[in-house]
């Protein structure tokens, strides 16, 4: 069963969407170079070739912009994972493999990862739609990796939420230098066992 997630954004014209993509690419490039502090709205506007006022119409603040950047990065990650799905046989192992692949992709751009995670941490209610989309994308990645034949049960969705929280927490602890990659892998593999525990019992 494949989960589809659409970004929480208004319908844009082709020209507006192209402008939005330029803004997101500029945000990601600046964050990759210097993290959260390197993403200045004026510089993003100049780098993407849009007026500063136009940038603020798309993204009211740097936090909105960086959370949308994470949404964009996860969308690309989701597409890549669909093209190269996990190779493990068991659902729990597939999810663990998928999340570690996603983690390593973020590991290659630590400044960008740090900027996006900090933005999520700083996000208030005004950024709720963007934060919700990030959460839905993470959930969709996990559900795709599970490879369910039927809609997930309430217990399975609860397990997915716990796995999602653990993955984000592991990312934060790694970025802060409080956890190694090896420890992150152990934590992810451990929490993914919830998938086996919440699997429906086959009818006899």
Secondary structure as UniProt FT lines:
FT   HELIX           14..34
FT   HELIX           36..38
FT   HELIX           41..48
FT   HELIX           52..58
FT   HELIX           62..83
FT   HELIX           91..107
FT   TURN            108..109
FT   HELIX           110..122
FT   HELIX           125..127
FT   HELIX           128..146
FT   HELIX           154..175
FT   TURN            176..177
FT   HELIX           181..191
FT   TURN            192..193
FT   HELIX           194..197
//
